[in-house]
Amino acid sequence: MTEESADASPIKAPKAKHPDDRARVPLEAAIGLIPGGSAIVKLVGEFIPTQAQKSRSEWEGSISERTNEHTKRLDQHEELLEPSVTLTGVAVELAVALARAPGDGLTGSSRDLDSLCKLVPTRDRKTVEEAAFELASHGLVDIRRAIGPMWWLKLTQRFYEQLDHRVMEWGSSTNDDARHLAGLLLADDACEWTPTLHAASGWDKRRFNPAFAALLRLVPDCRVSREIQPNYPAQSLSLLPEDRAVLRRFAHSSISE
């Protein structure tokens, strides 16, 4: 969380001076002259609101509903950035080995069982295979099968967000790094060009790309370039004021971890 639905219409200000209300004013004044009429006017005002009051109530409800929609979207993004997974046994060893293996922070090359066994050489082949599928059950890796028993594994974005702050010893989580990148984007429009943002971060690709991919979830797809290239999750952004408002809230929100 953040892109508004396409059919979300602007919220109009409440109507004032409705014709029915103008007719009601002299009527209430006349009733007020009758003995006991002021009490009647008071009851009417309490239980039968004017058109202007109805309009304002509807407007306040729309404002509250729209605000809640924005908050819910951002909270959903936060939830994606801060899930939790508990691993057991050899799956922990394999996950740590995969995190520390050379890479650029993207999905990386496909790894077969032979290459995984080399990462944890003290474990037998069957145990390593079971560990790989445990990681897959948590969404930390993606396993694709060919015809027969052969399969290949790739890392997922969730892998980096779950494990990097525990394994890489950078002193911050992927979530925290994404907040830092948001601040850099807000400080300099030139950072909408991803190589410039990467240079400003001072990080290598292994650390930059997972944080940048996490940040992209806060930006509508239509403002993210999708040309095919091997270096980053996206080559550039084209942020609008509403995108910057979301990034500003994210950058200034409390840092977990």
C-alpha positions as CSV (number, residue, x, y, z in Angstrom):
1,M,0.0,0.0,0.0
2,T,-2.0,2.6,-2.6
3,E,-3.3,3.0,-6.0
4,E,-6.9,4.2,-5.8
5,S,-9.5,2.3,-7.7
6,A,-10.2,3.8,-11.2
7,D,-13.8,4.5,-10.4
8,A,-13.2,6.4,-7.2
9,S,-14.9,9.8,-7.7
10,P,-14.0,13.1,-6.0
11,I,-15.7,13.7,-2.7
12,K,-18.0,16.8,-3.1
13,A,-18.4,19.3,-0.4
14,P,-21.7,19.3,1.5
15,K,-24.6,21.2,0.0
16,A,-25.8,24.3,1.8
17,K,-29.0,26.5,1.5
18,H,-31.2,23.7,0.2
19,P,-34.6,25.0,-1.1
20,D,-36.4,22.8,1.4
21,D,-34.4,24.3,4.3
22,R,-35.2,27.9,3.2
23,A,-38.9,27.0,3.3
24,R,-38.5,25.3,6.7
25,V,-37.0,28.4,8.4
26,P,-40.2,30.6,8.4
27,L,-42.3,27.5,9.2
28,E,-40.3,26.8,12.4
29,A,-40.5,30.5,13.3
30,A,-44.3,30.5,13.0
31,I,-44.5,27.3,15.1
32,G,-42.3,28.9,17.7
33,L,-44.9,31.6,18.3
34,I,-47.5,29.0,19.4
35,P,-47.6,28.2,23.1
36,G,-45.4,25.2,23.6
37,G,-44.2,25.5,20.0
38,S,-40.6,25.9,20.9
39,A,-40.5,22.4,22.3
40,I,-42.0,21.1,19.0
41,V,-39.4,22.9,17.0
42,K,-36.7,21.4,19.2
43,L,-38.0,17.9,18.7
44,V,-38.3,18.4,15.0
45,G,-34.7,19.7,14.8
46,E,-33.5,16.6,16.8
47,F,-35.3,13.9,15.0
48,I,-35.8,15.4,11.5
49,P,-32.5,16.9,10.3
50,T,-32.4,19.5,7.6
51,Q,-31.2,18.7,4.1
52,A,-28.0,20.6,4.8
53,Q,-27.4,18.5,7.9
54,K,-28.1,15.3,5.9
55,S,-25.7,16.5,3.2
56,R,-23.0,17.2,5.7
57,S,-23.5,13.9,7.4
58,E,-23.1,12.1,4.1
59,W,-20.0,14.1,3.3
60,E,-18.4,13.3,6.6
61,G,-19.2,9.6,6.1
62,S,-17.6,9.7,2.6
63,I,-14.5,11.4,4.0
64,S,-14.2,8.8,6.7
65,E,-14.7,5.9,4.3
66,R,-12.1,7.2,1.8
67,T,-9.6,7.8,4.5
68,N,-10.1,4.3,5.8
69,E,-9.6,3.0,2.3
70,H,-6.2,4.7,2.0
71,T,-5.2,3.6,5.5
72,K,-6.2,0.0,4.8
73,R,-4.2,-0.1,1.6
74,L,-1.1,1.2,3.3
75,D,-1.6,-1.2,6.2
76,Q,-1.8,-4.1,3.6
77,H,1.6,-3.0,2.2
78,E,3.0,-2.9,5.7
79,E,1.7,-6.4,6.3
80,L,3.5,-7.6,3.1
81,L,6.7,-6.0,4.3
82,E,6.6,-7.4,7.8
83,P,5.4,-11.1,7.7
84,S,7.0,-13.7,9.9
85,V,8.2,-17.3,9.2
86,T,9.7,-19.9,11.5
87,L,12.0,-22.5,9.9
88,T,13.2,-25.8,11.4
89,G,16.2,-28.1,11.1
90,V,18.1,-28.3,7.8
91,A,15.8,-25.7,6.2
92,V,17.5,-23.1,8.4
93,E,21.0,-24.2,7.2
94,L,19.9,-24.2,3.6
95,A,18.2,-20.8,3.9
96,V,21.3,-19.2,5.4
97,A,23.5,-20.7,2.7
98,L,21.2,-19.4,0.0
99,A,21.2,-15.9,1.5
100,R,25.0,-15.8,1.7
101,A,25.6,-17.2,-1.8
102,P,26.7,-14.6,-4.3
103,G,23.8,-12.8,-6.0
104,D,22.2,-9.5,-7.0
105,G,19.1,-9.5,-4.8
106,L,16.8,-10.7,-7.6
107,T,15.4,-14.1,-8.2
108,G,18.8,-15.3,-9.4
109,S,19.7,-18.3,-11.5
110,S,17.8,-21.6,-11.1
111,R,19.4,-24.1,-8.8
112,D,18.9,-27.8,-9.0
113,L,19.3,-30.3,-6.2
114,D,23.0,-30.9,-7.0
115,S,23.8,-27.3,-6.5
116,L,21.9,-27.1,-3.3
117,C,23.7,-30.1,-1.9
118,K,27.0,-28.2,-2.5
119,L,25.7,-25.4,-0.3
120,V,25.2,-27.7,2.7
121,P,27.7,-30.5,2.0
122,T,27.3,-32.1,5.4
123,R,23.7,-33.1,4.7
124,D,22.4,-36.0,2.6
125,R,20.6,-35.5,-0.6
126,K,17.1,-36.5,0.6
127,T,17.4,-34.1,3.7
128,V,18.4,-31.2,1.5
129,E,15.5,-31.9,-0.9
130,E,13.0,-31.9,2.0
131,A,14.5,-28.7,3.3
132,A,14.1,-27.0,-0.1
133,F,10.4,-27.9,-0.2
134,E,10.0,-26.6,3.4
135,L,11.3,-23.3,2.1
136,A,8.8,-23.5,-0.8
137,S,5.9,-24.1,1.6
138,H,6.6,-20.8,3.2
139,G,6.9,-19.0,-0.1
140,L,10.6,-18.3,0.4
141,V,11.5,-20.1,-2.8
142,D,9.7,-21.0,-6.0
143,I,10.2,-24.6,-7.3
144,R,9.4,-25.5,-10.9
145,R,9.3,-29.1,-12.0
146,A,10.2,-30.6,-15.4
147,I,8.9,-33.9,-16.7
148,G,10.0,-36.5,-14.3
149,P,11.7,-36.0,-10.9
150,M,13.9,-33.0,-11.9
151,W,13.1,-29.6,-10.4
152,W,14.7,-26.2,-10.1
153,L,14.6,-23.6,-7.3
154,K,14.6,-19.8,-7.4
155,L,14.5,-17.3,-4.6
156,T,11.5,-15.1,-4.1
157,Q,11.2,-11.5,-2.8
158,R,9.7,-12.9,0.4
159,F,13.0,-14.8,1.0
160,Y,15.0,-11.5,1.2
161,E,12.4,-9.8,3.4
162,Q,12.3,-12.6,5.8
163,L,15.9,-13.6,6.1
164,D,18.3,-10.7,5.2
165,H,18.0,-8.9,8.5
166,R,18.7,-12.2,10.3
167,V,21.6,-13.4,8.1
168,M,23.3,-10.5,6.3
169,E,24.2,-8.4,9.4
170,W,23.5,-5.1,7.7
171,G,22.0,-3.7,10.9
172,S,18.6,-3.1,9.3
173,S,15.8,-5.1,7.7
174,T,14.6,-5.0,4.1
175,N,11.7,-3.0,5.4
176,D,13.9,-0.4,7.0
177,D,16.1,-0.2,3.9
178,A,12.9,0.4,1.8
179,R,12.1,3.4,4.1
180,H,15.6,4.7,3.5
181,L,15.1,4.5,-0.3
182,A,11.7,6.3,0.1
183,G,13.5,9.2,1.8
184,L,16.1,9.4,-1.0
185,L,13.3,9.5,-3.6
186,L,11.6,12.3,-1.8
187,A,14.8,14.3,-1.5
188,D,15.8,14.2,-5.1
189,D,13.7,13.8,-8.2
190,A,16.7,12.5,-10.1
191,C,16.4,9.3,-8.0
192,E,13.4,8.3,-10.0
193,W,16.0,6.9,-12.4
194,T,16.9,3.7,-10.6
195,P,20.7,3.7,-11.3
196,T,20.8,7.2,-9.6
197,L,18.8,5.9,-6.6
198,H,21.1,2.9,-6.4
199,A,24.2,5.1,-6.4
200,A,22.7,7.3,-3.7
201,S,22.0,4.3,-1.5
202,G,25.7,3.3,-1.4
203,W,24.7,-0.4,-1.4
204,D,25.6,-3.2,-3.7
205,K,22.8,-4.8,-5.7
206,R,22.4,-7.7,-3.2
207,R,21.1,-5.3,-0.6
208,F,19.6,-2.6,-2.9
209,N,17.3,-4.7,-5.1
210,P,15.3,-6.4,-2.3
211,A,14.6,-3.1,-0.7
212,F,13.7,-1.4,-4.0
213,A,11.4,-4.3,-4.9
214,A,9.7,-3.9,-1.5
215,L,9.3,-0.1,-2.1
216,L,7.7,-0.7,-5.5
217,R,4.6,-2.2,-3.9
218,L,3.8,1.3,-2.7
219,V,3.8,2.7,-6.2
220,P,1.0,2.0,-8.8
221,D,2.2,-0.2,-11.6
222,C,1.4,2.4,-14.2
223,R,4.1,4.6,-12.7
224,V,6.8,1.9,-12.8
225,S,8.8,1.1,-16.0
226,R,8.7,-2.5,-17.0
227,E,11.2,-2.8,-19.8
228,I,13.3,-5.9,-19.7
229,Q,16.7,-5.4,-18.2
230,P,18.9,-7.5,-15.9
231,N,19.9,-5.0,-13.2
232,Y,16.9,-3.9,-11.2
233,P,13.2,-4.7,-10.5
234,A,12.4,-1.6,-12.5
235,Q,14.6,0.9,-14.5
236,S,12.7,4.0,-13.5
237,L,9.7,5.6,-11.7
238,S,7.3,8.4,-12.7
239,L,5.9,9.6,-9.3
240,L,2.9,11.8,-8.9
241,P,2.1,13.9,-5.9
242,E,-0.2,11.3,-4.4
243,D,2.6,8.7,-4.7
244,R,5.0,11.0,-2.9
245,A,2.4,11.4,-0.1
246,V,2.3,7.7,0.4
247,L,6.1,7.4,0.4
248,R,6.4,10.2,2.8
249,R,4.1,8.5,5.3
250,F,6.0,5.3,4.8
251,A,9.4,6.9,5.3
252,H,8.3,8.7,8.4
253,S,6.4,5.8,10.0
254,S,8.0,4.0,13.0
255,I,10.8,1.6,12.1
256,S,10.1,-2.0,13.2
257,E,12.7,-4.6,13.8
